[in-house]
Amino acid sequence: MQSGRIFHAVTPMQDGCLQVKMESGSTVHLDMHWRLQSVRFGLLRNQDVFRSVETDGYRLVFYRDGNEVLEITADTFMDLLVVDRTR
């Protein structure tokens, strides 16, 4: 891993999924579908915002009209992977 970065690349997929390539070489598919109904991630229902996702290596960042509107930090990413908060 270089410079402590976590994320190498992120690609928005169909149906609210993100394909996240990690610096370790692993690839993770994060299903955000159910989370799009929450207040916290509801902004991502806008497909333009969802498809705007980029990474700086430390966060997944979403934009609207060129402005950062939402971020998912590495800690939040791990929480989304391991904790089912949809129940």
VENPEKA-V379093 format. One record per pair of residues at least 24 apart in sequence whose ideal C-beta (glycine too) atoms are under 10 Angstrom apart, sorted by the first residue. I is the first residue (numbers start at 1). GAP is how many residues later the second one is. D is the distance in whole Angstrom. If there is no record, write none. Layout:
((I:GAP:D) (I:GAP:D))
This chain:
((1:24:10) (1:56:10) (2:55:9) (3:54:7) (3:55:9) (4:53:8) (4:54:8) (4:70:10) (5:50:9) (5:51:8) (5:52:3) (5:53:6) (5:69:9) (6:49:9) (6:51:7) (6:52:6) (6:53:9) (6:54:10) (6:67:9) (6:68:4) (6:69:10) (6:71:8) (6:72:9) (7:47:10) (7:48:4) (7:49:8) (7:50:6) (7:51:7) (7:52:8) (7:53:7) (7:65:9) (7:67:7) (7:70:8) (8:47:8) (8:49:8) (9:45:9) (9:46:7) (9:48:10) (10:43:5) (10:44:7) (10:45:5) (10:49:10) (10:50:5) (10:51:9) (10:52:10) (10:62:9) (10:67:10) (11:40:10) (11:42:8) (12:32:9) (12:35:9) (12:37:10) (12:38:6) (12:39:5) (12:40:8) (12:41:5) (12:50:9) (13:37:10) (13:38:10) (16:25:9) (16:28:7) (16:29:8) (16:31:10) (16:34:7) (17:33:10) (18:26:10) (18:32:9) (18:35:7) (18:42:7) (18:54:9) (18:59:9) (18:62:10) (20:33:9) (20:35:8) (20:40:7) (20:52:9) (20:57:7) (20:61:10) (21:34:9) (22:52:10) (22:55:10) (23:34:7) (28:49:8) (28:53:7) (30:30:9) (30:42:9) (30:47:7) (30:50:6) (30:51:7) (31:49:9) (31:50:10) (32:40:9) (32:48:8) (33:53:9) (34:50:9) (34:51:9) (34:52:4) (34:53:10) (35:45:7) (35:50:8) (35:51:7) (37:49:8) (38:47:8) (38:48:8) (40:30:9) (40:32:10) (40:36:9) (40:45:9) (41:29:7) (41:31:9) (41:39:9) (42:28:10) (43:26:6) (43:27:6) (44:25:9) (44:26:7) (44:28:10))
